[in-house]
Amino acid sequence: MAVAETSIVKKNHQIPRIINQKNAQKLIEKTSMTDIAHQLSISTSTVIRKLNDFHFKHDFTNLPEIMSWDEYAFTKGRMSFIAQDFDKLNIITVLEGRTQAII
């Protein structure tokens, strides 16, 4: 079986590069994942996979004077940890677990 590779689509892929780039661009904007999927005619799972490719850098050198944090149900049977600046209501970080090793 032969697999074609063009400048439009990567080898062993089905979604064109321009759609992947547009997906990343729309994730940076304030657009819901469902809307992105509908606009680009791709699945919501594809949008989520692209979001998981992003790596966010956290700067913990300057923490606010008053912080609030909580545990919440992220997925069925799993809890996550969220911390925020209490005064400005800005989210500082969201961690995928609540254990001491992760926090």
Backbone atoms as SQL, in Angstrom:
CREATE TABLE atoms (id INTEGER PRIMARY KEY, chain TEXT, resi INTEGER, resn TEXT, atom TEXT, x REAL, y REAL, z REAL);
INSERT INTO atoms VALUES
  (1, 'A', 1, 'MET', 'N', 0.836, -1.167, 0.000),
  (2, 'A', 1, 'MET', 'CA', 0.000, 0.000, 0.000),
  (3, 'A', 1, 'MET', 'C', 0.888, 1.239, 0.000),
  (4, 'A', 2, 'ALA', 'N', 0.615, 2.170, -0.860),
  (5, 'A', 2, 'ALA', 'CA', 1.399, 3.396, -0.978),
  (6, 'A', 2, 'ALA', 'C', 0.728, 4.514, -0.187),
  (7, 'A', 3, 'VAL', 'N', 1.546, 5.303, 0.491),
  (8, 'A', 3, 'VAL', 'CA', 1.047, 6.436, 1.258),
  (9, 'A', 3, 'VAL', 'C', 1.579, 7.707, 0.618),
  (10, 'A', 4, 'ALA', 'N', 0.676, 8.575, 0.235),
  (11, 'A', 4, 'ALA', 'CA', 1.079, 9.817, -0.430),
  (12, 'A', 4, 'ALA', 'C', 1.416, 10.892, 0.594),
  (13, 'A', 5, 'GLU', 'N', 2.390, 11.711, 0.248),
  (14, 'A', 5, 'GLU', 'CA', 2.749, 12.856, 1.080),
  (15, 'A', 5, 'GLU', 'C', 2.823, 14.075, 0.168),
  (16, 'A', 6, 'THR', 'N', 2.107, 15.117, 0.540),
  (17, 'A', 6, 'THR', 'CA', 2.117, 16.345, -0.254),
  (18, 'A', 6, 'THR', 'C', 2.467, 17.518, 0.648),
  (19, 'A', 7, 'SER', 'N', 2.587, 18.682, 0.051),
  (20, 'A', 7, 'SER', 'CA', 2.847, 19.881, 0.845),
  (21, 'A', 7, 'SER', 'C', 1.600, 20.312, 1.613),
  (22, 'A', 8, 'ILE', 'N', 0.454, 19.762, 1.243),
  (23, 'A', 8, 'ILE', 'CA', -0.809, 20.122, 1.893),
  (24, 'A', 8, 'ILE', 'C', -1.081, 19.241, 3.106),
  (25, 'A', 9, 'VAL', 'N', -0.794, 17.945, 2.986),
  (26, 'A', 9, 'VAL', 'CA', -1.090, 16.984, 4.052),
  (27, 'A', 9, 'VAL', 'C', 0.187, 16.237, 4.419),
  (28, 'A', 10, 'LYS', 'N', 0.442, 16.107, 5.747),
  (29, 'A', 10, 'LYS', 'CA', 1.598, 15.341, 6.212),
  (30, 'A', 10, 'LYS', 'C', 1.413, 13.858, 5.893),
  (31, 'A', 11, 'LYS', 'N', 2.525, 13.144, 5.859),
  (32, 'A', 11, 'LYS', 'CA', 2.481, 11.706, 5.612),
  (33, 'A', 11, 'LYS', 'C', 1.731, 11.022, 6.762),
  (34, 'A', 12, 'ASN', 'N', 0.862, 10.087, 6.425),
  (35, 'A', 12, 'ASN', 'CA', 0.041, 9.326, 7.370),
  (36, 'A', 12, 'ASN', 'C', -0.982, 10.191, 8.110),
  (37, 'A', 13, 'HIS', 'N', -1.309, 11.359, 7.588),
  (38, 'A', 13, 'HIS', 'CA', -2.317, 12.229, 8.181),
  (39, 'A', 13, 'HIS', 'C', -3.456, 12.440, 7.188),
  (40, 'A', 14, 'GLN', 'N', -4.605, 12.872, 7.711),
  (41, 'A', 14, 'GLN', 'CA', -5.753, 13.142, 6.853),
  (42, 'A', 14, 'GLN', 'C', -6.168, 14.606, 6.869),
  (43, 'A', 15, 'ILE', 'N', -5.769, 15.333, 7.899),
  (44, 'A', 15, 'ILE', 'CA', -6.175, 16.731, 8.032),
  (45, 'A', 15, 'ILE', 'C', -5.089, 17.628, 7.442),
  (46, 'A', 16, 'PRO', 'N', -5.456, 18.532, 6.545),
  (47, 'A', 16, 'PRO', 'CA', -4.457, 19.420, 5.928),
  (48, 'A', 16, 'PRO', 'C', -3.742, 20.300, 6.955),
  (49, 'A', 17, 'ARG', 'N', -2.511, 20.661, 6.643),
  (50, 'A', 17, 'ARG', 'CA', -1.707, 21.492, 7.541),
  (51, 'A', 17, 'ARG', 'C', -2.384, 22.826, 7.834),
  (52, 'A', 18, 'ILE', 'N', -3.024, 23.413, 6.844),
  (53, 'A', 18, 'ILE', 'CA', -3.668, 24.717, 7.029),
  (54, 'A', 18, 'ILE', 'C', -4.799, 24.628, 8.049),
  (55, 'A', 19, 'ILE', 'N', -5.509, 23.489, 8.078),
  (56, 'A', 19, 'ILE', 'CA', -6.583, 23.298, 9.063),
  (57, 'A', 19, 'ILE', 'C', -5.979, 23.173, 10.455),
  (58, 'A', 20, 'ASN', 'N', -4.864, 22.453, 10.596),
  (59, 'A', 20, 'ASN', 'CA', -4.194, 22.349, 11.891),
  (60, 'A', 20, 'ASN', 'C', -3.706, 23.709, 12.373),
  (61, 'A', 21, 'GLN', 'N', -3.196, 24.523, 11.460),
  (62, 'A', 21, 'GLN', 'CA', -2.735, 25.862, 11.831),
  (63, 'A', 21, 'GLN', 'C', -3.909, 26.750, 12.243),
  (64, 'A', 22, 'LYS', 'N', -5.002, 26.655, 11.516),
  (65, 'A', 22, 'LYS', 'CA', -6.195, 27.442, 11.846),
  (66, 'A', 22, 'LYS', 'C', -6.769, 26.991, 13.184),
  (67, 'A', 23, 'ASN', 'N', -6.720, 25.692, 13.456),
  (68, 'A', 23, 'ASN', 'CA', -7.172, 25.140, 14.727),
  (69, 'A', 23, 'ASN', 'C', -6.369, 25.757, 15.873),
  (70, 'A', 24, 'ALA', 'N', -5.053, 25.789, 15.747),
  (71, 'A', 24, 'ALA', 'CA', -4.193, 26.373, 16.781),
  (72, 'A', 24, 'ALA', 'C', -4.485, 27.861, 16.951),
  (73, 'A', 25, 'GLN', 'N', -4.700, 28.555, 15.848),
  (74, 'A', 25, 'GLN', 'CA', -4.993, 29.989, 15.901),
  (75, 'A', 25, 'GLN', 'C', -6.296, 30.252, 16.652),
  (76, 'A', 26, 'LYS', 'N', -7.321, 29.460, 16.375),
  (77, 'A', 26, 'LYS', 'CA', -8.615, 29.653, 17.023),
  (78, 'A', 26, 'LYS', 'C', -8.578, 29.254, 18.498),
  (79, 'A', 27, 'LEU', 'N', -7.699, 28.315, 18.872),
  (80, 'A', 27, 'LEU', 'CA', -7.564, 27.954, 20.280),
  (81, 'A', 27, 'LEU', 'C', -6.975, 29.105, 21.089),
  (82, 'A', 28, 'ILE', 'N', -6.139, 29.917, 20.462),
  (83, 'A', 28, 'ILE', 'CA', -5.557, 31.067, 21.150),
  (84, 'A', 28, 'ILE', 'C', -6.625, 32.140, 21.380),
  (85, 'A', 29, 'GLU', 'N', -7.559, 32.265, 20.441),
  (86, 'A', 29, 'GLU', 'CA', -8.665, 33.211, 20.584),
  (87, 'A', 29, 'GLU', 'C', -9.682, 32.647, 21.575),
  (88, 'A', 30, 'LYS', 'N', -10.625, 33.457, 21.985),
  (89, 'A', 30, 'LYS', 'CA', -11.663, 32.985, 22.901),
  (90, 'A', 30, 'LYS', 'C', -12.812, 32.383, 22.099),
  (91, 'A', 31, 'THR', 'N', -12.613, 31.166, 21.636),
  (92, 'A', 31, 'THR', 'CA', -13.620, 30.443, 20.864),
  (93, 'A', 31, 'THR', 'C', -13.793, 29.066, 21.491),
  (94, 'A', 32, 'SER', 'N', -15.028, 28.616, 21.626),
  (95, 'A', 32, 'SER', 'CA', -15.254, 27.308, 22.231),
  (96, 'A', 32, 'SER', 'C', -14.757, 26.201, 21.302),
  (97, 'A', 33, 'MET', 'N', -14.409, 25.067, 21.898),
  (98, 'A', 33, 'MET', 'CA', -13.891, 23.943, 21.118),
  (99, 'A', 33, 'MET', 'C', -14.939, 23.397, 20.161),
  (100, 'A', 34, 'THR', 'N', -16.191, 23.410, 20.577),
  (101, 'A', 34, 'THR', 'CA', -17.264, 22.937, 19.704),
  (102, 'A', 34, 'THR', 'C', -17.417, 23.852, 18.492),
  (103, 'A', 35, 'ASP', 'N', -17.336, 25.166, 18.722),
  (104, 'A', 35, 'ASP', 'CA', -17.436, 26.114, 17.601),
  (105, 'A', 35, 'ASP', 'C', -16.273, 25.949, 16.631),
  (106, 'A', 36, 'ILE', 'N', -15.076, 25.746, 17.167),
  (107, 'A', 36, 'ILE', 'CA', -13.902, 25.533, 16.310),
  (108, 'A', 36, 'ILE', 'C', -14.114, 24.300, 15.443),
  (109, 'A', 37, 'ALA', 'N', -14.584, 23.218, 16.066),
  (110, 'A', 37, 'ALA', 'CA', -14.817, 21.971, 15.330),
  (111, 'A', 37, 'ALA', 'C', -15.839, 22.178, 14.211),
  (112, 'A', 38, 'HIS', 'N', -16.912, 22.890, 14.496),
  (113, 'A', 38, 'HIS', 'CA', -17.938, 23.135, 13.472),
  (114, 'A', 38, 'HIS', 'C', -17.408, 24.025, 12.357),
  (115, 'A', 39, 'GLN', 'N', -16.671, 25.080, 12.715),
  (116, 'A', 39, 'GLN', 'CA', -16.163, 26.013, 11.706),
  (117, 'A', 39, 'GLN', 'C', -15.167, 25.354, 10.765),
  (118, 'A', 40, 'LEU', 'N', -14.332, 24.452, 11.301),
  (119, 'A', 40, 'LEU', 'CA', -13.283, 23.829, 10.497),
  (120, 'A', 40, 'LEU', 'C', -13.674, 22.451, 9.966),
  (121, 'A', 41, 'SER', 'N', -14.875, 21.998, 10.295),
  (122, 'A', 41, 'SER', 'CA', -15.371, 20.674, 9.876),
  (123, 'A', 41, 'SER', 'C', -14.445, 19.549, 10.328),
  (124, 'A', 42, 'ILE', 'N', -14.049, 19.617, 11.584),
  (125, 'A', 42, 'ILE', 'CA', -13.245, 18.562, 12.204),
  (126, 'A', 42, 'ILE', 'C', -13.943, 18.140, 13.488),
  (127, 'A', 43, 'SER', 'N', -13.487, 17.061, 14.084),
  (128, 'A', 43, 'SER', 'CA', -14.118, 16.589, 15.312),
  (129, 'A', 43, 'SER', 'C', -13.619, 17.389, 16.515),
  (130, 'A', 44, 'THR', 'N', -14.430, 17.385, 17.562),
  (131, 'A', 44, 'THR', 'CA', -14.030, 18.044, 18.804),
  (132, 'A', 44, 'THR', 'C', -12.795, 17.364, 19.381),
  (133, 'A', 45, 'SER', 'N', -12.668, 16.060, 19.182),
  (134, 'A', 45, 'SER', 'CA', -11.484, 15.326, 19.651),
  (135, 'A', 45, 'SER', 'C', -10.212, 15.843, 18.995),
  (136, 'A', 46, 'THR', 'N', -10.288, 16.206, 17.732),
  (137, 'A', 46, 'THR', 'CA', -9.128, 16.758, 17.027),
  (138, 'A', 46, 'THR', 'C', -8.735, 18.100, 17.633),
  (139, 'A', 47, 'VAL', 'N', -9.722, 18.908, 17.986),
  (140, 'A', 47, 'VAL', 'CA', -9.451, 20.203, 18.619),
  (141, 'A', 47, 'VAL', 'C', -8.793, 19.984, 19.980),
  (142, 'A', 48, 'ILE', 'N', -9.297, 19.026, 20.747),
  (143, 'A', 48, 'ILE', 'CA', -8.736, 18.736, 22.071),
  (144, 'A', 48, 'ILE', 'C', -7.312, 18.211, 21.951),
  (145, 'A', 49, 'ARG', 'N', -7.046, 17.347, 20.962),
  (146, 'A', 49, 'ARG', 'CA', -5.678, 16.850, 20.756),
  (147, 'A', 49, 'ARG', 'C', -4.718, 17.990, 20.461),
  (148, 'A', 50, 'LYS', 'N', -5.157, 18.962, 19.680),
  (149, 'A', 50, 'LYS', 'CA', -4.312, 20.118, 19.361),
  (150, 'A', 50, 'LYS', 'C', -4.071, 20.953, 20.617),
  (151, 'A', 51, 'LEU', 'N', -5.092, 21.108, 21.451),
  (152, 'A', 51, 'LEU', 'CA', -4.944, 21.850, 22.701),
  (153, 'A', 51, 'LEU', 'C', -3.935, 21.166, 23.613),
  (154, 'A', 52, 'ASN', 'N', -3.954, 19.839, 23.640),
  (155, 'A', 52, 'ASN', 'CA', -3.004, 19.094, 24.474),
  (156, 'A', 52, 'ASN', 'C', -1.570, 19.226, 23.981),
  (157, 'A', 53, 'ASP', 'N', -1.376, 19.636, 22.730),
  (158, 'A', 53, 'ASP', 'CA', -0.030, 19.867, 22.203),
  (159, 'A', 53, 'ASP', 'C', 0.601, 21.140, 22.761),
  (160, 'A', 54, 'PHE', 'N', -0.234, 22.073, 23.243),
  (161, 'A', 54, 'PHE', 'CA', 0.284, 23.315, 23.811),
  (162, 'A', 54, 'PHE', 'C', 0.959, 23.034, 25.149),
  (163, 'A', 55, 'HIS', 'N', 2.031, 23.746, 25.432),
  (164, 'A', 55, 'HIS', 'CA', 2.714, 23.659, 26.721),
  (165, 'A', 55, 'HIS', 'C', 2.715, 25.051, 27.331),
  (166, 'A', 56, 'PHE', 'N', 2.128, 25.177, 28.515),
  (167, 'A', 56, 'PHE', 'CA', 2.017, 26.466, 29.172),
  (168, 'A', 56, 'PHE', 'C', 3.102, 26.602, 30.228),
  (169, 'A', 57, 'LYS', 'N', 3.748, 27.754, 30.250),
  (170, 'A', 57, 'LYS', 'CA', 4.814, 28.015, 31.207),
  (171, 'A', 57, 'LYS', 'C', 4.223, 28.785, 32.386),
  (172, 'A', 58, 'HIS', 'N', 4.428, 28.275, 33.588),
  (173, 'A', 58, 'HIS', 'CA', 3.932, 28.916, 34.794),
  (174, 'A', 58, 'HIS', 'C', 5.077, 29.634, 35.488),
  (175, 'A', 59, 'ASP', 'N', 4.826, 30.854, 35.918),
  (176, 'A', 59, 'ASP', 'CA', 5.825, 31.636, 36.634),
  (177, 'A', 59, 'ASP', 'C', 5.394, 31.733, 38.096),
  (178, 'A', 60, 'PHE', 'N', 6.072, 30.996, 38.956),
  (179, 'A', 60, 'PHE', 'CA', 5.726, 30.982, 40.369),
  (180, 'A', 60, 'PHE', 'C', 6.679, 31.835, 41.203),
  (181, 'A', 61, 'THR', 'N', 7.459, 32.715, 40.567),
  (182, 'A', 61, 'THR', 'CA', 8.394, 33.559, 41.312),
  (183, 'A', 61, 'THR', 'C', 7.663, 34.663, 42.064),
  (184, 'A', 62, 'ASN', 'N', 6.524, 35.112, 41.551),
  (185, 'A', 62, 'ASN', 'CA', 5.736, 36.162, 42.186),
  (186, 'A', 62, 'ASN', 'C', 4.340, 35.639, 42.477),
  (187, 'A', 63, 'LEU', 'N', 4.081, 35.229, 43.693),
  (188, 'A', 63, 'LEU', 'CA', 2.752, 34.743, 44.047),
  (189, 'A', 63, 'LEU', 'C', 1.965, 35.865, 44.716),
  (190, 'A', 64, 'PRO', 'N', 0.645, 35.881, 44.571),
  (191, 'A', 64, 'PRO', 'CA', -0.168, 36.928, 45.195),
  (192, 'A', 64, 'PRO', 'C', -0.179, 36.796, 46.717),
  (193, 'A', 65, 'GLU', 'N', -0.537, 37.892, 47.379),
  (194, 'A', 65, 'GLU', 'CA', -0.577, 37.902, 48.840),
  (195, 'A', 65, 'GLU', 'C', -1.668, 36.975, 49.371),
  (196, 'A', 66, 'ILE', 'N', -2.826, 36.981, 48.706),
  (197, 'A', 66, 'ILE', 'CA', -3.943, 36.122, 49.116),
  (198, 'A', 66, 'ILE', 'C', -4.276, 35.186, 47.964),
  (199, 'A', 67, 'MET', 'N', -4.225, 33.890, 48.263),
  (200, 'A', 67, 'MET', 'CA', -4.539, 32.877, 47.252),
  (201, 'A', 67, 'MET', 'C', -5.719, 32.042, 47.714),
  (202, 'A', 68, 'SER', 'N', -6.465, 31.525, 46.763),
  (203, 'A', 68, 'SER', 'CA', -7.502, 30.547, 47.077),
  (204, 'A', 68, 'SER', 'C', -7.247, 29.317, 46.227),
  (205, 'A', 69, 'TRP', 'N', -7.589, 28.156, 46.748),
  (206, 'A', 69, 'TRP', 'CA', -7.401, 26.927, 45.993),
  (207, 'A', 69, 'TRP', 'C', -8.513, 25.955, 46.329),
  (208, 'A', 70, 'ASP', 'N', -8.710, 25.025, 45.452),
  (209, 'A', 70, 'ASP', 'CA', -9.797, 24.072, 45.619),
  (210, 'A', 70, 'ASP', 'C', -9.489, 22.808, 44.835),
  (211, 'A', 71, 'GLU', 'N', -10.161, 21.742, 45.211),
  (212, 'A', 71, 'GLU', 'CA', -10.116, 20.491, 44.468),
  (213, 'A', 71, 'GLU', 'C', -11.463, 20.351, 43.778),
  (214, 'A', 72, 'TYR', 'N', -11.449, 19.842, 42.568),
  (215, 'A', 72, 'TYR', 'CA', -12.707, 19.665, 41.854),
  (216, 'A', 72, 'TYR', 'C', -12.637, 18.391, 41.025),
  (217, 'A', 73, 'ALA', 'N', -13.808, 17.869, 40.690),
  (218, 'A', 73, 'ALA', 'CA', -13.882, 16.643, 39.894),
  (219, 'A', 73, 'ALA', 'C', -13.600, 16.994, 38.443),
  (220, 'A', 74, 'PHE', 'N', -12.443, 16.598, 37.960),
  (221, 'A', 74, 'PHE', 'CA', -12.034, 16.900, 36.590),
  (222, 'A', 74, 'PHE', 'C', -12.647, 15.903, 35.622),
  (223, 'A', 75, 'THR', 'N', -12.458, 14.641, 35.891),
  (224, 'A', 75, 'THR', 'CA', -13.092, 13.579, 35.122),
  (225, 'A', 75, 'THR', 'C', -13.668, 12.586, 36.117),
  (226, 'A', 76, 'LYS', 'N', -14.422, 11.657, 35.634),
  (227, 'A', 76, 'LYS', 'CA', -15.066, 10.693, 36.515),
  (228, 'A', 76, 'LYS', 'C', -14.021, 9.945, 37.341),
  (229, 'A', 77, 'GLY', 'N', -14.135, 10.083, 38.647),
  (230, 'A', 77, 'GLY', 'CA', -13.237, 9.370, 39.543),
  (231, 'A', 77, 'GLY', 'C', -11.889, 10.032, 39.769),
  (232, 'A', 78, 'ARG', 'N', -11.632, 11.195, 39.154),
  (233, 'A', 78, 'ARG', 'CA', -10.343, 11.875, 39.325),
  (234, 'A', 78, 'ARG', 'C', -10.572, 13.302, 39.783),
  (235, 'A', 79, 'MET', 'N', -9.755, 13.727, 40.721),
  (236, 'A', 79, 'MET', 'CA', -9.837, 15.090, 41.223),
  (237, 'A', 79, 'MET', 'C', -8.643, 15.887, 40.715),
  (238, 'A', 80, 'SER', 'N', -8.841, 17.180, 40.529),
  (239, 'A', 80, 'SER', 'CA', -7.775, 18.076, 40.106),
  (240, 'A', 80, 'SER', 'C', -7.663, 19.219, 41.097),
  (241, 'A', 81, 'PHE', 'N', -6.608, 20.003, 40.978),
  (242, 'A', 81, 'PHE', 'CA', -6.300, 21.095, 41.892),
  (243, 'A', 81, 'PHE', 'C', -6.245, 22.396, 41.101),
  (244, 'A', 82, 'ILE', 'N', -6.881, 23.441, 41.630),
  (245, 'A', 82, 'ILE', 'CA', -6.847, 24.755, 40.986),
  (246, 'A', 82, 'ILE', 'C', -6.464, 25.802, 42.026),
  (247, 'A', 83, 'ALA', 'N', -5.590, 26.735, 41.640),
  (248, 'A', 83, 'ALA', 'CA', -5.184, 27.839, 42.511),
  (249, 'A', 83, 'ALA', 'C', -5.439, 29.148, 41.782),
  (250, 'A', 84, 'GLN', 'N', -5.891, 30.169, 42.534),
  (251, 'A', 84, 'GLN', 'CA', -6.164, 31.449, 41.893),
  (252, 'A', 84, 'GLN', 'C', -5.814, 32.603, 42.814),
  (253, 'A', 85, 'ASP', 'N', -5.581, 33.762, 42.209),
  (254, 'A', 85, 'ASP', 'CA', -5.359, 35.014, 42.922),
  (255, 'A', 85, 'ASP', 'C', -6.722, 35.465, 43.433),
  (256, 'A', 86, 'PHE', 'N', -6.870, 35.573, 44.750),
  (257, 'A', 86, 'PHE', 'CA', -8.171, 35.872, 45.341),
  (258, 'A', 86, 'PHE', 'C', -8.648, 37.277, 44.995),
  (259, 'A', 87, 'ASP', 'N', -7.745, 38.257, 44.989),
  (260, 'A', 87, 'ASP', 'CA', -8.134, 39.648, 44.734),
  (261, 'A', 87, 'ASP', 'C', -8.498, 39.895, 43.273),
  (262, 'A', 88, 'LYS', 'N', -7.665, 39.421, 42.351),
  (263, 'A', 88, 'LYS', 'CA', -7.875, 39.689, 40.925),
  (264, 'A', 88, 'LYS', 'C', -8.690, 38.606, 40.225),
  (265, 'A', 89, 'LEU', 'N', -8.917, 37.481, 40.915),
  (266, 'A', 89, 'LEU', 'CA', -9.658, 36.339, 40.375),
  (267, 'A', 89, 'LEU', 'C', -9.002, 35.739, 39.136),
  (268, 'A', 90, 'ASN', 'N', -7.680, 35.837, 39.043),
  (269, 'A', 90, 'ASN', 'CA', -6.929, 35.222, 37.947),
  (270, 'A', 90, 'ASN', 'C', -6.506, 33.822, 38.352),
  (271, 'A', 91, 'ILE', 'N', -6.654, 32.870, 37.443),
  (272, 'A', 91, 'ILE', 'CA', -6.227, 31.504, 37.718),
  (273, 'A', 91, 'ILE', 'C', -4.708, 31.438, 37.620),
  (274, 'A', 92, 'ILE', 'N', -4.078, 30.906, 38.653),
  (275, 'A', 92, 'ILE', 'CA', -2.623, 30.768, 38.675),
  (276, 'A', 92, 'ILE', 'C', -2.215, 29.469, 38.007),
  (277, 'A', 93, 'THR', 'N', -2.870, 28.378, 38.390),
  (278, 'A', 93, 'THR', 'CA', -2.549, 27.086, 37.793),
  (279, 'A', 93, 'THR', 'C', -3.695, 26.104, 37.986),
  (280, 'A', 94, 'VAL', 'N', -3.740, 25.134, 37.092),
  (281, 'A', 94, 'VAL', 'CA', -4.646, 23.995, 37.205),
  (282, 'A', 94, 'VAL', 'C', -3.780, 22.760, 37.055),
  (283, 'A', 95, 'LEU', 'N', -3.777, 21.916, 38.079),
  (284, 'A', 95, 'LEU', 'CA', -2.962, 20.703, 38.061),
  (285, 'A', 95, 'LEU', 'C', -3.854, 19.487, 37.869),
  (286, 'A', 96, 'GLU', 'N', -3.324, 18.474, 37.211),
  (287, 'A', 96, 'GLU', 'CA', -4.124, 17.300, 36.857),
  (288, 'A', 96, 'GLU', 'C', -4.369, 16.351, 38.018),
  (289, 'A', 97, 'GLY', 'N', -3.802, 16.620, 39.158),
  (290, 'A', 97, 'GLY', 'CA', -4.015, 15.772, 40.320),
  (291, 'A', 97, 'GLY', 'C', -4.017, 16.608, 41.572),
  (292, 'A', 98, 'ARG', 'N', -4.304, 15.966, 42.699),
  (293, 'A', 98, 'ARG', 'CA', -4.352, 16.707, 43.951),
  (294, 'A', 98, 'ARG', 'C', -3.406, 16.133, 44.994),
  (295, 'A', 99, 'THR', 'N', -2.559, 15.202, 44.592),
  (296, 'A', 99, 'THR', 'CA', -1.639, 14.596, 45.546),
  (297, 'A', 99, 'THR', 'C', -0.457, 15.515, 45.816),
  (298, 'A', 100, 'GLN', 'N', 0.207, 15.291, 46.928),
  (299, 'A', 100, 'GLN', 'CA', 1.353, 16.109, 47.317),
  (300, 'A', 100, 'GLN', 'C', 2.462, 16.050, 46.269),
  (301, 'A', 101, 'ALA', 'N', 2.651, 14.909, 45.643),
  (302, 'A', 101, 'ALA', 'CA', 3.704, 14.768, 44.631),
  (303, 'A', 101, 'ALA', 'C', 3.450, 15.675, 43.428),
  (304, 'A', 102, 'ILE', 'N', 2.204, 15.870, 43.055),
  (305, 'A', 102, 'ILE', 'CA', 1.872, 16.713, 41.906),
  (306, 'A', 102, 'ILE', 'C', 1.880, 18.183, 42.284),
  (307, 'A', 103, 'ILE', 'N', 1.345, 18.503, 43.467),
  (308, 'A', 103, 'ILE', 'CA', 1.278, 19.902, 43.907),
  (309, 'A', 103, 'ILE', 'C', 2.663, 20.369, 44.291);
